[in-house]
Amino acid sequence: MNEKISLNDTLSTLNSMITMCNYSIQQCNDENLRNCLIENRNNLENVQWDCYLAAKDKGYYVPAAPAGEADINEVKNSIA
């Protein structure tokens, strides 16, 4: 497996893990477990950010273009 595939696979896995943590936090009824999940989710988000930056810097991941002003206004108007 080459570096690009490995890095993108790691990024995808981290994104899934963060999603699962968020779901677990929402469903949790135990405060200690909830706090532990929040801490783990925050740590995963930091690792995910580092992985994203590495993939972006190497050209393995190209983020979406920023939204234009018209798109931003359309979303603002739709939720107002």
N, C-alpha and C positions, 0 to 999 in steps of 0.2 A: 504494500500500500504506500502510495507516495504522500508527501507532506501535505499537499493541497487537499486530498481526499480525507486524510486523517484530521486535519484542522477543521474542515467543514463538518465532518462527522461529530467531532467533539463539540463544536458550536451548536449543532442541532440537538445533541444529547443534553447539553446544559440548558438549552431553551425548554426542552421537555421537562427536565427536572424542576426548573423554576415554576413552570405551569402546575406541576403536581404539588409542589410545596404551597403555592397559592391556594389551590383547591383544598388541601389539607388544613391550612390555616382557617379558611372560611368555615369548615365543618367541625373544627376542634372545639371541644367543650372543657378541656382541661387547661388551665392557665399556664402551668409549667410546660406542658407539651407544646402549647401554642407559642410561647416565648422561644422555646428551643427551635421550633419550625421557622419562626421569623428570623432568628439568628442564622440558621442554616441557609435560608433563602437569600438573605443579604450577602452571605459569603459566596454563594453560588453566583449571584449577580455580579459580584466583583470579579470572579474568575471568568464569567461569561464576557464581561467588558474587556478584560485583558486578551481573551481569545479572539474576540471581534476585532480589536485593534491590530492584533498580529495578522489576522487574515486580511484585513483591509490594507495594511502596510505592504503586504506581500503581493497584493493584487488578486488574492484568491476570492475576495468578497467585494462586490461593488454595491454600496448602499443605494437605495432609491433616491432619485433627485428630490430636492426640497420642494414642498408644495408651493404653488404660485399664490399670489394674493387673492385671485378670484376663487381658487379652491378653498382657501382659508375662510373667506367671507361666506361662501356657500355653506360650509359646515357650521360656522357660527350662526348663520340664519336658520339652519335646519333644527338646531337645538335650542334656540331662544324662544 
